[in-house]
Amino acid sequence: MSSFFNDLLRLRRGAWEMVASILIALGVFMLMQPFVLTLFTYSFLVTLVGTVMFIIVSHFPE
């Protein structure tokens, strides 16, 4: 677990890609849930942030 946080601090690709992928999955979940309108409202923004983040961190070093 501490190596994950070290990789985040050292701007390593694997850890940041995981965070971006979790954001994308969270945004899709927020889009598909039928109960809370606030989650649905911000789902596109969360998915967009995760996608842009994934594109940016794919240029980080291994």
Gaussian input, Z-matrix of N, CA and C with variables (Angstrom, degrees):
# hf/3-21g

backbone

0 1
 N
 C     1     B1
 C     2     B2     1     A1
 N     3     B3     2     A2     1     D1
 C     4     B4     3     A3     2     D2
 C     5     B5     4     A4     3     D3
 N     6     B6     5     A5     4     D4
 C     7     B7     6     A6     5     D5
 C     8     B8     7     A7     6     D6
 N     9     B9     8     A8     7     D7
 C    10    B10     9     A9     8     D8
 C    11    B11    10    A10     9     D9
 N    12    B12    11    A11    10    D10
 C    13    B13    12    A12    11    D11
 C    14    B14    13    A13    12    D12
 N    15    B15    14    A14    13    D13
 C    16    B16    15    A15    14    D14
 C    17    B17    16    A16    15    D15
 N    18    B18    17    A17    16    D16
 C    19    B19    18    A18    17    D17
 C    20    B20    19    A19    18    D18
 N    21    B21    20    A20    19    D19
 C    22    B22    21    A21    20    D20
 C    23    B23    22    A22    21    D21
 N    24    B24    23    A23    22    D22
 C    25    B25    24    A24    23    D23
 C    26    B26    25    A25    24    D24
 N    27    B27    26    A26    25    D25
 C    28    B28    27    A27    26    D26
 C    29    B29    28    A28    27    D27
 N    30    B30    29    A29    28    D28
 C    31    B31    30    A30    29    D29
 C    32    B32    31    A31    30    D30
 N    33    B33    32    A32    31    D31
 C    34    B34    33    A33    32    D32
 C    35    B35    34    A34    33    D33
 N    36    B36    35    A35    34    D34
 C    37    B37    36    A36    35    D35
 C    38    B38    37    A37    36    D36
 N    39    B39    38    A38    37    D37
 C    40    B40    39    A39    38    D38
 C    41    B41    40    A40    39    D39
 N    42    B42    41    A41    40    D40
 C    43    B43    42    A42    41    D41
 C    44    B44    43    A43    42    D42
 N    45    B45    44    A44    43    D43
 C    46    B46    45    A45    44    D44
 C    47    B47    46    A46    45    D45
 N    48    B48    47    A47    46    D46
 C    49    B49    48    A48    47    D47
 C    50    B50    49    A49    48    D48
 N    51    B51    50    A50    49    D49
 C    52    B52    51    A51    50    D50
 C    53    B53    52    A52    51    D51
 N    54    B54    53    A53    52    D52
 C    55    B55    54    A54    53    D53
 C    56    B56    55    A55    54    D54
 N    57    B57    56    A56    55    D55
 C    58    B58    57    A57    56    D56
 C    59    B59    58    A58    57    D57
 N    60    B60    59    A59    58    D58
 C    61    B61    60    A60    59    D59
 C    62    B62    61    A61    60    D60
 N    63    B63    62    A62    61    D61
 C    64    B64    63    A63    62    D62
 C    65    B65    64    A64    63    D63
 N    66    B66    65    A65    64    D64
 C    67    B67    66    A66    65    D65
 C    68    B68    67    A67    66    D66
 N    69    B69    68    A68    67    D67
 C    70    B70    69    A69    68    D68
 C    71    B71    70    A70    69    D69
 N    72    B72    71    A71    70    D70
 C    73    B73    72    A72    71    D71
 C    74    B74    73    A73    72    D72
 N    75    B75    74    A74    73    D73
 C    76    B76    75    A75    74    D74
 C    77    B77    76    A76    75    D75
 N    78    B78    77    A77    76    D76
 C    79    B79    78    A78    77    D77
 C    80    B80    79    A79    78    D78
 N    81    B81    80    A80    79    D79
 C    82    B82    81    A81    80    D80
 C    83    B83    82    A82    81    D81
 N    84    B84    83    A83    82    D82
 C    85    B85    84    A84    83    D83
 C    86    B86    85    A85    84    D84
 N    87    B87    86    A86    85    D85
 C    88    B88    87    A87    86    D86
 C    89    B89    88    A88    87    D87
 N    90    B90    89    A89    88    D88
 C    91    B91    90    A90    89    D89
 C    92    B92    91    A91    90    D90
 N    93    B93    92    A92    91    D91
 C    94    B94    93    A93    92    D92
 C    95    B95    94    A94    93    D93
 N    96    B96    95    A95    94    D94
 C    97    B97    96    A96    95    D95
 C    98    B98    97    A97    96    D96
 N    99    B99    98    A98    97    D97
 C   100   B100    99    A99    98    D98
 C   101   B101   100   A100    99    D99
 N   102   B102   101   A101   100   D100
 C   103   B103   102   A102   101   D101
 C   104   B104   103   A103   102   D102
 N   105   B105   104   A104   103   D103
 C   106   B106   105   A105   104   D104
 C   107   B107   106   A106   105   D105
 N   108   B108   107   A107   106   D106
 C   109   B109   108   A108   107   D107
 C   110   B110   109   A109   108   D108
 N   111   B111   110   A110   109   D109
 C   112   B112   111   A111   110   D110
 C   113   B113   112   A112   111   D111
 N   114   B114   113   A113   112   D112
 C   115   B115   114   A114   113   D113
 C   116   B116   115   A115   114   D114
 N   117   B117   116   A116   115   D115
 C   118   B118   117   A117   116   D116
 C   119   B119   118   A118   117   D117
 N   120   B120   119   A119   118   D118
 C   121   B121   120   A120   119   D119
 C   122   B122   121   A121   120   D120
 N   123   B123   122   A122   121   D121
 C   124   B124   123   A123   122   D122
 C   125   B125   124   A124   123   D123
 N   126   B126   125   A125   124   D124
 C   127   B127   126   A126   125   D125
 C   128   B128   127   A127   126   D126
 N   129   B129   128   A128   127   D127
 C   130   B130   129   A129   128   D128
 C   131   B131   130   A130   129   D129
 N   132   B132   131   A131   130   D130
 C   133   B133   132   A132   131   D131
 C   134   B134   133   A133   132   D132
 N   135   B135   134   A134   133   D133
 C   136   B136   135   A135   134   D134
 C   137   B137   136   A136   135   D135
 N   138   B138   137   A137   136   D136
 C   139   B139   138   A138   137   D137
 C   140   B140   139   A139   138   D138
 N   141   B141   140   A140   139   D139
 C   142   B142   141   A141   140   D140
 C   143   B143   142   A142   141   D141
 N   144   B144   143   A143   142   D142
 C   145   B145   144   A144   143   D143
 C   146   B146   145   A145   144   D144
 N   147   B147   146   A146   145   D145
 C   148   B148   147   A147   146   D146
 C   149   B149   148   A148   147   D147
 N   150   B150   149   A149   148   D148
 C   151   B151   150   A150   149   D149
 C   152   B152   151   A151   150   D150
 N   153   B153   152   A152   151   D151
 C   154   B154   153   A153   152   D152
 C   155   B155   154   A154   153   D153
 N   156   B156   155   A155   154   D154
 C   157   B157   156   A156   155   D155
 C   158   B158   157   A157   156   D156
 N   159   B159   158   A158   157   D157
 C   160   B160   159   A159   158   D158
 C   161   B161   160   A160   159   D159
 N   162   B162   161   A161   160   D160
 C   163   B163   162   A162   161   D161
 C   164   B164   163   A163   162   D162
 N   165   B165   164   A164   163   D163
 C   166   B166   165   A165   164   D164
 C   167   B167   166   A166   165   D165
 N   168   B168   167   A167   166   D166
 C   169   B169   168   A168   167   D167
 C   170   B170   169   A169   168   D168
 N   171   B171   170   A170   169   D169
 C   172   B172   171   A171   170   D170
 C   173   B173   172   A172   171   D171
 N   174   B174   173   A173   172   D172
 C   175   B175   174   A174   173   D173
 C   176   B176   175   A175   174   D174
 N   177   B177   176   A176   175   D175
 C   178   B178   177   A177   176   D176
 C   179   B179   178   A178   177   D177
 N   180   B180   179   A179   178   D178
 C   181   B181   180   A180   179   D179
 C   182   B182   181   A181   180   D180
 N   183   B183   182   A182   181   D181
 C   184   B184   183   A183   182   D182
 C   185   B185   184   A184   183   D183

   B1=1.4448
   B2=1.5234
   B3=1.3093
   B4=1.4592
   B5=1.5329
   B6=1.3495
   B7=1.4611
   B8=1.5314
   B9=1.3275
   B10=1.4664
   B11=1.5286
   B12=1.3339
   B13=1.4625
   B14=1.5271
   B15=1.3202
   B16=1.4694
   B17=1.5184
   B18=1.3491
   B19=1.4630
   B20=1.5292
   B21=1.3307
   B22=1.4660
   B23=1.5202
   B24=1.3178
   B25=1.4534
   B26=1.5242
   B27=1.3320
   B28=1.4650
   B29=1.5297
   B30=1.3396
   B31=1.4658
   B32=1.5243
   B33=1.3192
   B34=1.4569
   B35=1.5220
   B36=1.3153
   B37=1.4564
   B38=1.5201
   B39=1.3188
   B40=1.4633
   B41=1.5148
   B42=1.3228
   B43=1.4633
   B44=1.5231
   B45=1.3203
   B46=1.4659
   B47=1.5248
   B48=1.3492
   B49=1.4630
   B50=1.5142
   B51=1.3285
   B52=1.4514
   B53=1.5289
   B54=1.3268
   B55=1.4637
   B56=1.5301
   B57=1.3316
   B58=1.4587
   B59=1.5276
   B60=1.3196
   B61=1.4617
   B62=1.5242
   B63=1.3183
   B64=1.4692
   B65=1.5255
   B66=1.3211
   B67=1.4653
   B68=1.5292
   B69=1.3188
   B70=1.4640
   B71=1.5254
   B72=1.3284
   B73=1.4706
   B74=1.5260
   B75=1.3217
   B76=1.4586
   B77=1.5290
   B78=1.3212
   B79=1.4596
   B80=1.5128
   B81=1.3251
   B82=1.4652
   B83=1.5207
   B84=1.3216
   B85=1.4668
   B86=1.5293
   B87=1.3305
   B88=1.4639
   B89=1.5270
   B90=1.3130
   B91=1.4586
   B92=1.5237
   B93=1.3321
   B94=1.4623
   B95=1.5222
   B96=1.3146
   B97=1.4655
   B98=1.5276
   B99=1.3428
   B100=1.4629
   B101=1.5296
   B102=1.3349
   B103=1.4608
   B104=1.5264
   B105=1.3107
   B106=1.4665
   B107=1.5261
   B108=1.3140
   B109=1.4564
   B110=1.5231
   B111=1.3225
   B112=1.4648
   B113=1.5269
   B114=1.3310
   B115=1.4658
   B116=1.5267
   B117=1.3275
   B118=1.4508
   B119=1.5323
   B120=1.3200
   B121=1.4564
   B122=1.5218
   B123=1.3194
   B124=1.4655
   B125=1.5316
   B126=1.3145
   B127=1.4602
   B128=1.5259
   B129=1.3149
   B130=1.4676
   B131=1.5202
   B132=1.3235
   B133=1.4635
   B134=1.5313
   B135=1.3259
   B136=1.4695
   B137=1.5269
   B138=1.3301
   B139=1.4603
   B140=1.5251
   B141=1.3216
   B142=1.4644
   B143=1.5300
   B144=1.3190
   B145=1.4692
   B146=1.5292
   B147=1.3263
   B148=1.4596
   B149=1.5178
   B150=1.3260
   B151=1.4639
   B152=1.5255
   B153=1.3167
   B154=1.4689
   B155=1.5228
   B156=1.3210
   B157=1.4710
   B158=1.5304
   B159=1.3248
   B160=1.4600
   B161=1.5279
   B162=1.3204
   B163=1.4640
   B164=1.5286
   B165=1.3235
   B166=1.4682
   B167=1.5223
   B168=1.3361
   B169=1.4719
   B170=1.5251
   B171=1.3227
   B172=1.4547
   B173=1.5253
   B174=1.3305
   B175=1.4556
   B176=1.5328
   B177=1.3193
   B178=1.4689
   B179=1.5275
   B180=1.3254
   B181=1.4753
   B182=1.5194
   B183=1.3369
   B184=1.4750
   B185=1.4997
   A1=110.92
   A2=118.09
   A3=119.99
   A4=110.94
   A5=117.86
   A6=119.08
   A7=110.62
   A8=117.34
   A9=120.93
   A10=110.29
   A11=116.42
   A12=120.30
   A13=111.47
   A14=117.23
   A15=119.92
   A16=110.82
   A17=116.65
   A18=120.22
   A19=111.08
   A20=116.71
   A21=119.12
   A22=110.74
   A23=116.34
   A24=120.20
   A25=112.36
   A26=116.65
   A27=120.43
   A28=111.73
   A29=117.58
   A30=124.09
   A31=112.16
   A32=115.46
   A33=120.92
   A34=109.73
   A35=116.51
   A36=122.52
   A37=113.83
   A38=118.78
   A39=121.63
   A40=113.69
   A41=116.47
   A42=120.15
   A43=111.07
   A44=117.38
   A45=120.18
   A46=111.70
   A47=117.72
   A48=119.28
   A49=110.98
   A50=117.18
   A51=120.31
   A52=110.95
   A53=116.60
   A54=120.49
   A55=109.89
   A56=117.51
   A57=121.00
   A58=111.33
   A59=117.26
   A60=120.83
   A61=111.53
   A62=116.55
   A63=120.37
   A64=109.96
   A65=117.74
   A66=120.87
   A67=111.27
   A68=117.38
   A69=120.67
   A70=110.09
   A71=116.96
   A72=120.50
   A73=111.23
   A74=116.98
   A75=120.75
   A76=110.67
   A77=117.14
   A78=120.62
   A79=112.53
   A80=117.39
   A81=120.49
   A82=110.29
   A83=117.02
   A84=119.92
   A85=110.54
   A86=116.25
   A87=120.19
   A88=110.96
   A89=116.71
   A90=121.24
   A91=112.02
   A92=116.73
   A93=120.62
   A94=114.17
   A95=118.89
   A96=119.51
   A97=109.62
   A98=117.91
   A99=119.89
   A100=114.71
   A101=119.43
   A102=120.21
   A103=114.76
   A104=117.59
   A105=120.77
   A106=108.66
   A107=116.53
   A108=121.09
   A109=111.84
   A110=118.49
   A111=121.62
   A112=110.87
   A113=117.31
   A114=120.10
   A115=110.46
   A116=116.40
   A117=120.46
   A118=110.70
   A119=116.70
   A120=121.44
   A121=111.48
   A122=118.08
   A123=121.99
   A124=113.31
   A125=118.57
   A126=120.69
   A127=112.09
   A128=117.66
   A129=119.60
   A130=111.39
   A131=116.42
   A132=120.66
   A133=111.42
   A134=116.90
   A135=121.05
   A136=110.15
   A137=117.12
   A138=120.54
   A139=110.90
   A140=116.88
   A141=121.16
   A142=111.29
   A143=117.45
   A144=121.17
   A145=109.78
   A146=117.09
   A147=120.00
   A148=112.58
   A149=116.91
   A150=120.68
   A151=111.47
   A152=117.07
   A153=120.23
   A154=110.28
   A155=116.01
   A156=120.59
   A157=110.21
   A158=117.49
   A159=121.08
   A160=110.61
   A161=116.92
   A162=120.33
   A163=110.46
   A164=116.75
   A165=120.37
   A166=111.08
   A167=117.77
   A168=119.27
   A169=112.34
   A170=118.00
   A171=118.19
   A172=111.43
   A173=117.58
   A174=122.24
   A175=112.59
   A176=117.82
   A177=121.55
   A178=109.51
   A179=117.79
   A180=119.84
   A181=111.21
   A182=114.15
   A183=119.69
   A184=106.93
   D1=-39.97
   D2=-179.28
   D3=-68.60
   D4=-29.67
   D5=177.77
   D6=-67.74
   D7=-31.13
   D8=176.13
   D9=-61.85
   D10=-47.13
   D11=179.77
   D12=-68.96
   D13=-34.26
   D14=175.29
   D15=-63.92
   D16=-40.37
   D17=177.87
   D18=-66.13
   D19=-34.95
   D20=176.12
   D21=-64.45
   D22=-44.00
   D23=-178.96
   D24=-68.78
   D25=-32.33
   D26=-179.07
   D27=-89.63
   D28=7.85
   D29=178.36
   D30=55.50
   D31=53.54
   D32=176.94
   D33=-92.61
   D34=147.75
   D35=-172.03
   D36=-63.85
   D37=-46.44
   D38=-172.40
   D39=-58.28
   D40=-46.66
   D41=-177.56
   D42=-68.23
   D43=-42.72
   D44=-178.77
   D45=-70.79
   D46=-33.37
   D47=175.35
   D48=-65.04
   D49=-35.12
   D50=177.40
   D51=-65.50
   D52=-42.65
   D53=178.08
   D54=-62.55
   D55=-43.89
   D56=179.35
   D57=-64.07
   D58=-40.20
   D59=178.53
   D60=-65.46
   D61=-38.12
   D62=177.07
   D63=-65.01
   D64=-39.84
   D65=177.13
   D66=-63.24
   D67=-41.77
   D68=178.30
   D69=-63.23
   D70=-46.27
   D71=179.29
   D72=-63.65
   D73=-39.25
   D74=177.95
   D75=-63.95
   D76=-42.15
   D77=177.88
   D78=-62.70
   D79=-40.55
   D80=177.79
   D81=-66.72
   D82=-41.00
   D83=176.59
   D84=-61.14
   D85=-44.12
   D86=179.62
   D87=-61.83
   D88=-34.76
   D89=179.68
   D90=-69.05
   D91=-34.23
   D92=-172.63
   D93=-93.40
   D94=-10.58
   D95=-178.68
   D96=-80.87
   D97=140.49
   D98=-174.28
   D99=-101.00
   D100=11.23
   D101=-168.18
   D102=-103.02
   D103=-42.17
   D104=-172.22
   D105=-114.42
   D106=114.96
   D107=-177.38
   D108=-66.75
   D109=-32.92
   D110=179.91
   D111=-62.65
   D112=-41.56
   D113=177.25
   D114=-63.30
   D115=-42.29
   D116=178.94
   D117=-63.09
   D118=-37.88
   D119=-178.42
   D120=-62.19
   D121=-41.40
   D122=-176.71
   D123=-93.79
   D124=4.00
   D125=-175.46
   D126=-64.91
   D127=-42.19
   D128=179.80
   D129=-63.89
   D130=-41.69
   D131=179.52
   D132=-62.32
   D133=-43.48
   D134=179.97
   D135=-65.27
   D136=-42.66
   D137=178.50
   D138=-64.84
   D139=-40.85
   D140=179.17
   D141=-64.90
   D142=-43.60
   D143=178.36
   D144=-62.24
   D145=-43.78
   D146=178.65
   D147=-62.62
   D148=-39.67
   D149=-179.76
   D150=-68.05
   D151=-46.38
   D152=178.62
   D153=-64.54
   D154=-39.71
   D155=177.80
   D156=-61.56
   D157=-41.79
   D158=179.49
   D159=-63.22
   D160=-41.24
   D161=179.05
   D162=-63.50
   D163=-42.07
   D164=-178.82
   D165=-68.52
   D166=-47.70
   D167=-174.78
   D168=-74.49
   D169=-12.68
   D170=175.99
   D171=-68.44
   D172=-10.89
   D173=176.29
   D174=-96.99
   D175=-1.11
   D176=176.67
   D177=-71.38
   D178=156.53
   D179=176.71
   D180=-72.50
   D181=155.87
   D182=177.15
   D183=-62.79

